[in-house]
Structure formats: C-alpha cells, structure tokens
Amino acid sequence: MALWLSGFIAAEASGRADVGGLRFRRVSAGPALDPGLRSSPLTGEQSNSSLRFDDTAIMKLFRKVSPGVNPDIEIHDVLTGAGSEHIAELYGWIETDIDGEVLQLAMLQEFLSTAADGFELATGSVRAALVDPELTVMESGGDFGGEAARPSNRRSPSRRTPGRAWTPMRMPRPS
C-alpha cells in the first residue's frame, strides 16, 4: 500500500511516474498527497476492493480488468475535468502493460466521508418494495435524488479547477 501511495505522490509534479512496473497517472487538479497517510481496507458489498487513505482519498482496485480505458476512470476523468461538484474528484489511476496492451488496474479519488453507499441504498429500496409491493418508487426509497443532492456530499467549489478542457483519453502504446 505504501508503494501505491508513493507512486501517486511521485506522479504529482509531471502527472506520471513509473514505479515497480506500474504507471501512476495523476489528474492535474488533484491535491498533493501526504506521505504519512494511513491506509485501511473498506469492507462491505462491493464489486471492487477499496482502500481508504485516512479521510483524504479512496483507491478502488478493479477485480476485473480488460485492455483499454476503464469506463469508471473515463467517466470520473470527464466529470472531474468539467468541474462537477456531484462526484468524488478523480485524483489519478494506476496502469500497466501486459502483452502489449494497457490495463488500468485502480483509480484514486477523493474520499467523501458523508457519502452514502449506492448499493446499500438500492438494496434497501428493493427490500422495502418486496415487503410492501404497493409502495411507489418514492415510498420505497428507490429515488436517490435527495440523497445525492445533500450538501454534505459535495465539496467546496473552490477546490475545483473549473473549465479544464476535456479531451478523450488516448491510451499510449507501450514502449
């Protein structure tokens, strides 16, 4: 875990660092990371494995990888670049080359301590609907709009770099 944190820190100046056979990419708007951050795994029902770096960042390790751009990274990159206040800001990602193909292995993003777990919200809504099939979507908790709009889930707009131009991610050819 210290290797991953040191790799992201090494990539802060130029946006890229090669450490231990891995390529660390940083989004220019991301904050400087403290090398003293402590990591701990998150538990719960998740499709990926996640590590929390104190209350600063969360790293999602993808359990299934395929060559090319990971959609989760691409979407967060676009929304972060557009200055969206409705998502956890993308700080960077880890990639490597295997058999001439680029594989994106993990992403690092802002840790939102008050964010709700979407999976938990969805399963709670389904449980409520199964108990009482007469409930509307709103009554079962199936509309998560209110939760997503809670001010405590947003960061201050002053921490953003609005207007960063977005260009589609291009995967460099392995050298």
VOVO-389360 format. One record per residue: residue number from 1; y, x, z of N, C-alpha, C in turn; residue in one letter. Coordinates in Angstrom, 3 decimals, padded with zeros to 6 digits. Last residue first. Layout:
residues N
SITE  nr  nyy  nxx  nzz  cayy  caxx  cazz  cyy  cxx  czz  rest
SITE  NUM  Y  X  Z  Y  X  Z  Y  X  Z  a;
...
//
This chain:
residues 175
SITE  nr  nyy  nxx  nzz  cayy  caxx  cazz  cyy  cxx  czz  rest
SITE  175  001.117  005.915  -024.658  001.287  007.240  -025.275  000.081  008.106  -025.055  s;
SITE  174  000.897  002.489  -025.548  000.510  003.591  -024.672  000.669  004.919  -025.397  p;
SITE  173  003.771  000.762  -026.633  002.457  001.286  -026.992  002.117  002.421  -026.065  r;
SITE  172  005.369  -001.624  -024.568  005.347  -000.331  -025.250  003.919  000.079  -025.565  p;
SITE  171  005.980  -004.946  -025.123  005.032  -004.040  -024.486  005.031  -002.722  -025.242  m;
SITE  170  008.923  -006.515  -024.521  008.144  -005.842  -025.557  007.239  -004.853  -024.851  r;
SITE  169  010.272  -009.540  -023.563  009.599  -008.326  -023.128  008.794  -007.778  -024.288  m;
SITE  168  013.270  -010.710  -025.127  011.843  -010.835  -024.876  011.232  -009.496  -024.479  p;
SITE  167  016.212  -010.418  -023.174  015.539  -010.129  -024.434  014.054  -010.239  -024.156  t;
SITE  166  019.105  -011.576  -021.679  017.652  -011.623  -021.734  017.191  -011.271  -023.122  w;
SITE  165  021.793  -010.149  -019.910  021.240  -010.585  -021.192  019.722  -010.538  -021.144  a;
SITE  164  022.989  -011.451  -017.004  022.247  -010.327  -017.565  021.581  -010.822  -018.828  r;
SITE  163  024.354  -013.549  -015.790  024.669  -013.227  -017.168  023.948  -012.022  -017.731  g;
SITE  162  024.657  -012.370  -012.419  024.647  -013.421  -013.431  024.950  -012.872  -014.814  p;
SITE  161  022.948  -011.005  -010.282  023.724  -010.388  -011.343  023.736  -011.380  -012.488  t;
SITE  160  023.074  -012.082  -006.858  022.585  -012.146  -008.222  023.471  -011.325  -009.145  r;
SITE  159  024.171  -012.328  -004.401  023.123  -011.315  -004.555  022.596  -011.250  -005.972  r;
SITE  158  025.874  -014.477  -004.467  026.485  -013.148  -004.527  025.451  -012.045  -004.691  s;
SITE  157  024.386  -016.757  -004.042  024.662  -016.365  -005.423  025.277  -014.978  -005.528  p;
SITE  156  021.915  -016.393  -001.546  023.339  -016.439  -001.849  023.566  -016.018  -003.295  s;
SITE  155  018.916  -018.229  -002.206  019.627  -017.062  -001.738  021.091  -017.211  -002.114  r;
SITE  154  017.168  -021.111  -001.053  017.975  -020.403  -002.036  018.642  -019.204  -001.395  r;
SITE  153  015.965  -022.560  000.860  015.079  -021.867  -000.073  015.853  -021.043  -001.088  n;
SITE  152  017.936  -023.863  002.235  017.336  -022.703  002.887  016.372  -021.958  001.982  s;
SITE  151  018.581  -026.120  000.658  019.442  -024.940  000.615  018.805  -023.708  001.239  p;
SITE  150  016.021  -027.691  -001.157  016.529  -027.363  000.181  017.372  -026.095  000.118  r;
SITE  149  014.880  -028.272  -003.557  016.337  -028.244  -003.518  016.901  -027.890  -002.148  a;
SITE  148  012.179  -028.421  -003.125  012.679  -027.326  -003.946  014.186  -027.182  -003.846  a;
SITE  147  012.033  -030.804  -001.659  011.665  -029.536  -001.027  012.241  -028.358  -001.812  e;
SITE  146  012.782  -032.645  -003.638  013.574  -032.499  -002.414  013.296  -031.183  -001.718  g;
SITE  145  010.726  -032.337  -005.548  012.118  -032.020  -005.867  012.968  -031.797  -004.633  g;
SITE  144  008.118  -033.035  -005.421  008.515  -031.892  -004.600  009.975  -031.502  -004.828  f;
SITE  143  006.400  -035.869  -005.258  007.636  -035.386  -005.854  008.165  -034.276  -004.952  d;
SITE  142  004.251  -036.543  -003.654  003.995  -035.900  -004.948  005.228  -035.402  -005.658  g;
SITE  141  004.269  -037.954  -001.353  004.786  -036.586  -001.284  004.600  -035.834  -002.585  g;
SITE  140  003.637  -040.555  -001.469  002.536  -039.638  -001.173  003.007  -038.192  -001.046  s;
SITE  139  006.000  -041.792  -002.211  005.485  -042.027  -000.866  004.378  -041.050  -000.489  e;
SITE  138  006.263  -040.959  -004.892  007.284  -040.591  -003.908  006.743  -040.725  -002.480  m;
SITE  137  004.031  -042.210  -006.031  004.147  -040.747  -006.050  005.138  -040.290  -004.983  v;
SITE  136  002.997  -044.856  -003.782  003.639  -044.362  -005.001  003.668  -042.837  -004.933  t;
SITE  135  -000.095  -045.998  -002.410  001.141  -045.224  -002.293  001.685  -044.851  -003.668  l;
SITE  134  -002.566  -047.107  -002.705  -001.423  -047.971  -003.015  -000.088  -047.221  -002.945  e;
SITE  133  -004.495  -045.384  -001.767  -004.233  -045.411  -003.214  -003.060  -046.296  -003.616  p;
SITE  132  -004.583  -043.566  000.874  -003.967  -044.856  000.570  -003.587  -044.905  -000.910  d;
SITE  131  -006.138  -041.266  000.715  -006.239  -042.104  001.902  -005.701  -043.499  001.614  v;
SITE  130  -005.285  -040.187  -001.690  -006.692  -040.577  -001.543  -006.886  -041.508  -000.346  l;
SITE  129  -002.608  -039.615  -001.147  -002.918  -040.606  -002.179  -004.367  -041.074  -002.083  a;
SITE  128  -002.898  -037.614  000.794  -002.223  -038.863  001.142  -002.562  -039.964  000.136  a;
SITE  127  -004.162  -035.618  -000.764  -004.839  -036.184  000.413  -004.229  -037.535  000.781  r;
SITE  126  -002.103  -035.100  -002.601  -003.369  -035.667  -003.080  -004.132  -036.297  -001.922  v;
SITE  125  -000.195  -033.995  -000.862  000.127  -035.196  -001.628  -001.151  -035.881  -002.114  s;
SITE  124  -001.545  -031.715  000.001  -001.152  -032.739  000.974  -000.839  -034.059  000.290  g;
SITE  123  -001.710  -030.323  -002.386  -002.947  -030.828  -001.775  -002.647  -031.881  -000.718  t;
SITE  122  001.066  -029.792  -002.821  000.286  -030.581  -003.777  -000.982  -031.143  -003.147  a;
SITE  121  001.768  -028.230  -000.590  002.470  -029.486  -000.861  001.636  -030.386  -001.768  l;
SITE  120  000.011  -026.048  -000.964  -000.114  -026.886  000.231  000.584  -028.231  000.034  e;
SITE  119  001.045  -025.056  -003.356  -000.343  -025.510  -003.314  -000.547  -026.436  -002.119  f;
SITE  118  003.642  -024.279  -002.600  003.448  -025.361  -003.568  002.039  -025.917  -003.554  g;
SITE  117  004.856  -023.594  000.468  003.728  -023.259  -000.394  003.444  -024.449  -001.303  d;
SITE  116  008.384  -023.191  000.824  007.163  -023.966  001.056  006.097  -023.518  000.058  a;
SITE  115  010.431  -020.630  002.209  009.870  -021.320  001.046  008.587  -022.054  001.432  a;
SITE  114  011.557  -019.104  004.135  011.525  -020.544  004.377  010.923  -021.320  003.215  t;
SITE  113  011.467  -016.475  003.210  010.752  -016.811  004.445  010.650  -018.312  004.689  s;
SITE  112  010.929  -015.162  000.278  011.705  -016.284  000.812  010.970  -016.813  002.042  l;
SITE  111  011.106  -012.045  -001.039  010.351  -012.843  -000.079  011.280  -013.909  000.482  f;
SITE  110  011.298  -011.181  -004.477  011.981  -011.491  -003.234  011.082  -012.337  -002.331  e;
SITE  109  008.457  -009.445  -005.856  009.594  -010.348  -005.900  010.157  -010.559  -004.504  q;
SITE  108  006.361  -007.727  -008.009  007.069  -007.671  -006.734  008.276  -008.575  -006.850  l;
SITE  107  003.114  -008.076  -009.460  004.566  -008.259  -009.530  005.141  -008.237  -008.123  m;
SITE  106  000.383  -006.421  -011.167  001.023  -007.013  -009.992  002.508  -007.203  -010.253  a;
SITE  105  -000.629  -005.588  -013.651  -001.529  -005.760  -012.511  -000.929  -006.517  -011.334  l;
SITE  104  -000.776  -005.745  -017.049  000.140  -005.922  -015.927  -000.686  -006.373  -014.724  q;
SITE  103  -001.954  -003.477  -019.367  -002.347  -004.531  -018.433  -001.322  -004.580  -017.306  l;
SITE  102  -001.992  -002.471  -022.684  -001.190  -002.550  -021.470  -001.672  -003.741  -020.645  v;
SITE  101  -004.604  -000.628  -024.276  -003.951  -001.921  -024.021  -003.169  -001.851  -022.707  e;
SITE  100  -006.140  001.656  -024.564  -005.036  001.445  -025.482  -004.293  000.137  -025.307  g;
SITE  99  -007.923  001.486  -022.393  -008.420  001.374  -023.761  -007.308  001.031  -024.744  d;
SITE  98  -005.284  000.639  -020.377  -006.742  000.778  -020.400  -007.198  000.517  -021.825  i;
SITE  97  -002.411  001.359  -018.581  -003.022  001.316  -019.910  -004.521  001.529  -019.769  d;
SITE  96  -000.569  -000.722  -016.269  -001.341  000.469  -016.617  -001.866  000.297  -018.027  t;
SITE  95  002.052  -001.866  -014.061  001.187  -001.971  -015.239  000.450  -000.654  -015.445  e;
SITE  94  003.875  -003.841  -011.806  003.026  -002.662  -011.993  002.168  -002.912  -013.218  i;
SITE  93  007.330  -004.904  -011.493  005.906  -005.122  -011.687  005.200  -003.784  -011.887  w;
SITE  92  010.216  -006.359  -009.764  009.532  -005.446  -010.670  008.069  -005.789  -010.811  g;
SITE  91  011.646  -008.409  -008.616  012.104  -007.048  -008.361  011.441  -006.056  -009.310  y;
SITE  90  012.750  -011.651  -009.224  011.781  -010.630  -009.610  012.386  -009.257  -009.350  l;
SITE  89  013.654  -013.975  -006.699  014.087  -012.974  -007.669  012.975  -011.958  -007.946  e;
SITE  88  012.310  -017.115  -006.519  012.360  -015.823  -005.843  012.643  -014.778  -006.917  a;
SITE  87  014.500  -019.658  -007.844  013.238  -018.927  -007.798  013.410  -017.686  -006.935  i;
SITE  86  016.991  -020.736  -008.125  015.903  -021.635  -007.743  014.540  -020.956  -007.689  h;
SITE  85  019.069  -019.439  -009.217  019.023  -019.445  -007.761  017.831  -020.243  -007.244  e;
SITE  84  019.068  -017.415  -012.089  018.603  -018.636  -011.441  018.539  -018.461  -009.929  s;
SITE  83  020.000  -015.422  -013.796  020.705  -015.663  -012.538  020.276  -016.921  -011.814  g;
SITE  82  018.618  -014.657  -015.971  019.588  -015.734  -016.184  020.358  -016.059  -014.911  a;
SITE  81  016.864  -012.831  -014.854  017.913  -012.353  -015.756  018.990  -013.382  -016.012  g;
SITE  80  015.186  -014.621  -013.515  015.979  -013.663  -012.751  017.142  -013.164  -013.598  t;
SITE  79  014.061  -015.924  -015.751  014.856  -016.687  -014.783  015.720  -015.777  -013.898  l;
SITE  78  012.752  -013.757  -017.035  013.755  -014.564  -017.741  014.658  -015.288  -016.745  v;
SITE  77  011.023  -012.897  -014.997  011.984  -011.973  -015.586  013.107  -012.741  -016.283  d;
SITE  76  009.437  -015.147  -014.556  010.335  -014.693  -013.489  011.387  -013.718  -014.025  h;
SITE  75  008.106  -015.196  -017.071  008.945  -016.323  -016.648  009.925  -015.891  -015.561  i;
SITE  74  006.748  -012.690  -017.013  007.697  -013.018  -018.077  008.646  -014.139  -017.664  e;
SITE  73  005.085  -012.923  -014.767  006.116  -011.888  -014.820  007.176  -012.260  -015.854  i;
SITE  72  003.492  -015.060  -015.617  004.227  -015.162  -014.357  005.371  -014.142  -014.329  d;
SITE  71  002.267  -014.089  -018.008  003.249  -015.184  -018.052  004.076  -015.322  -016.779  p;
SITE  70  002.066  -010.691  -018.723  001.605  -011.735  -017.815  002.658  -012.842  -017.800  n;
SITE  69  001.646  -009.292  -021.898  002.599  -009.731  -020.890  001.991  -010.848  -020.048  v;
SITE  68  -001.476  -007.468  -022.408  -000.212  -008.078  -022.798  000.631  -008.490  -021.616  g;
SITE  67  -004.868  -008.158  -021.453  -003.870  -007.336  -022.137  -002.620  -008.139  -022.485  p;
SITE  66  -005.312  -009.662  -018.223  -005.673  -009.558  -019.632  -004.574  -008.757  -020.312  s;
SITE  65  -006.685  -010.200  -014.975  -005.692  -009.605  -015.861  -006.231  -009.590  -017.289  v;
SITE  64  -007.016  -011.821  -011.986  -007.488  -011.805  -013.364  -006.375  -011.254  -014.237  k;
SITE  63  -005.563  -011.315  -009.717  -007.015  -011.172  -009.655  -007.632  -011.122  -011.041  r;
SITE  62  -002.567  -009.616  -009.200  -003.286  -010.555  -010.045  -004.789  -010.289  -009.988  f;
SITE  61  -000.757  -009.526  -006.355  -001.753  -008.752  -007.092  -002.600  -009.739  -007.886  l;
SITE  60  002.518  -009.811  -005.533  001.379  -010.611  -005.963  000.481  -009.718  -006.814  k;
SITE  59  004.446  -008.913  -002.856  003.800  -008.409  -004.066  002.558  -009.253  -004.339  m;
SITE  58  007.595  -009.612  -001.551  006.192  -010.012  -001.604  005.628  -009.493  -002.924  i;
SITE  57  010.189  -008.389  000.641  009.545  -008.576  -000.661  008.105  -009.038  -000.492  a;
SITE  56  011.340  -008.705  003.269  012.107  -008.260  002.111  011.475  -008.656  000.789  t;
SITE  55  010.251  -008.853  005.734  010.888  -010.074  005.224  011.699  -009.786  003.970  d;
SITE  54  007.490  -006.748  005.080  008.390  -007.316  006.091  008.969  -008.624  005.552  d;
SITE  53  006.035  -007.368  002.354  006.698  -006.171  002.863  007.821  -006.646  003.781  f;
SITE  52  002.924  -008.880  001.840  004.308  -009.074  002.266  004.835  -007.745  002.782  r;
SITE  51  000.736  -009.412  -000.799  001.140  -008.543  000.298  002.607  -008.786  000.585  l;
SITE  50  -001.808  -011.527  -002.124  -000.398  -011.227  -001.898  -000.205  -010.346  -000.679  s;
SITE  49  -003.959  -012.328  -004.809  -003.804  -011.736  -003.488  -002.348  -011.336  -003.316  s;
SITE  48  -004.144  -015.607  -006.347  -003.979  -014.161  -006.398  -003.931  -013.644  -004.964  n;
SITE  47  -004.398  -018.192  -005.683  -005.182  -017.761  -006.837  -005.074  -016.254  -007.039  s;
SITE  46  -004.826  -019.122  -002.264  -004.028  -018.538  -003.335  -004.931  -018.117  -004.478  q;
SITE  45  -004.746  -020.330  000.789  -005.342  -020.671  -000.502  -004.425  -020.179  -001.613  e;
SITE  44  -004.380  -017.618  003.165  -004.185  -018.973  002.663  -004.835  -019.131  001.307  g;
SITE  43  -002.444  -014.714  004.027  -003.678  -015.483  003.976  -003.368  -016.865  003.437  t;
SITE  42  -001.095  -011.616  003.016  -000.903  -013.037  003.300  -002.244  -013.731  003.192  l;
SITE  41  -001.115  -008.347  004.517  -001.641  -009.326  003.551  -001.322  -010.747  003.994  p;
SITE  40  001.747  -006.326  004.968  000.682  -007.106  005.586  000.196  -008.128  004.561  s;
SITE  39  003.722  -003.356  005.347  003.037  -004.352  004.523  001.969  -005.067  005.336  s;
SITE  38  006.978  -002.393  006.288  005.565  -002.505  006.646  004.928  -003.602  005.800  r;
SITE  37  009.416  -000.098  005.099  008.885  -001.464  005.115  007.401  -001.446  005.448  l;
SITE  36  010.516  002.408  004.833  009.897  002.073  006.112  009.343  000.658  006.192  g;
SITE  35  011.870  002.604  002.444  010.520  003.192  002.512  009.784  002.882  003.814  p;
SITE  34  013.517  -000.218  001.274  013.436  000.698  002.399  012.024  001.277  002.462  d;
SITE  33  014.822  -000.652  -001.992  013.775  -000.931  -001.007  013.748  000.163  000.057  l;
SITE  32  017.677  -002.118  -003.445  016.985  -000.889  -003.041  015.991  -001.254  -001.940  a;
SITE  31  017.188  -005.212  -005.337  017.801  -004.384  -004.291  017.014  -003.098  -004.059  p;
SITE  30  017.374  -005.838  -008.908  016.664  -005.832  -007.636  017.309  -004.898  -006.621  g;
SITE  29  018.519  -005.624  -011.376  019.251  -006.395  -010.362  018.590  -006.341  -008.990  a;
SITE  28  016.662  -004.226  -012.970  017.888  -003.554  -012.531  018.633  -004.298  -011.427  s;
SITE  27  013.341  -004.237  -012.073  014.396  -005.028  -012.689  015.700  -004.491  -012.118  v;
SITE  26  011.026  -001.606  -012.569  011.970  -002.289  -011.697  012.976  -003.051  -012.541  r;
SITE  25  007.634  -000.698  -012.842  008.846  -001.148  -013.533  009.722  -001.857  -012.515  r;
SITE  24  005.263  001.807  -012.715  006.062  000.879  -011.917  007.347  000.582  -012.667  f;
SITE  23  002.128  002.507  -013.804  003.523  002.494  -014.236  004.260  001.398  -013.458  r;
SITE  22  -000.431  004.638  -012.513  000.192  003.311  -012.634  001.642  003.474  -013.064  l;
SITE  21  -001.341  007.134  -011.978  -001.940  006.433  -013.111  -001.395  005.022  -013.320  g;
SITE  20  000.348  007.911  -009.803  -001.082  007.687  -009.613  -001.751  006.913  -010.740  g;
SITE  19  003.220  006.738  -011.287  002.668  007.236  -010.024  001.188  006.895  -009.975  v;
SITE  18  006.070  006.648  -013.076  004.629  006.782  -013.253  004.078  007.460  -012.010  d;
SITE  17  008.728  004.329  -013.179  008.144  005.511  -012.548  006.644  005.482  -012.790  a;
SITE  16  011.768  002.795  -014.183  010.363  003.104  -014.458  009.949  004.367  -013.707  r;
SITE  15  014.395  002.509  -013.592  013.692  001.291  -013.979  012.217  001.522  -014.259  g;
SITE  14  015.753  004.656  -012.570  015.635  004.555  -014.031  014.981  003.263  -014.510  s;
SITE  13  015.908  004.137  -009.747  017.001  004.784  -010.485  016.936  004.520  -011.989  a;
SITE  12  013.496  002.868  -008.910  014.802  002.231  -008.735  015.890  002.835  -009.610  e;
SITE  11  011.010  004.010  -008.950  011.474  003.391  -010.198  012.883  002.816  -010.098  a;
SITE  10  010.501  004.780  -006.354  010.724  005.831  -007.355  011.294  005.267  -008.657  a;
SITE  9  009.989  002.265  -005.263  011.186  002.991  -004.844  011.518  004.077  -005.871  i;
SITE  8  007.536  001.692  -006.471  008.691  000.829  -006.750  009.997  001.520  -006.364  f;
SITE  7  006.027  003.800  -005.317  006.174  003.684  -006.764  007.368  002.822  -007.147  g;
SITE  6  006.093  003.185  -002.607  006.758  004.418  -003.068  006.943  004.404  -004.581  s;
SITE  5  004.588  000.809  -002.666  005.986  000.775  -002.234  006.719  002.015  -002.737  l;
SITE  4  002.111  001.849  -003.548  002.808  000.824  -004.321  004.285  000.787  -003.959  w;
SITE  3  001.474  003.672  -001.515  001.610  004.138  -002.906  002.409  003.130  -003.718  l;
SITE  2  001.171  002.000  000.662  002.311  002.923  000.667  002.540  003.467  -000.739  a;
SITE  1  -001.174  000.811  000.000  000.000  000.000  000.000  001.247  000.862  000.000  m;
//
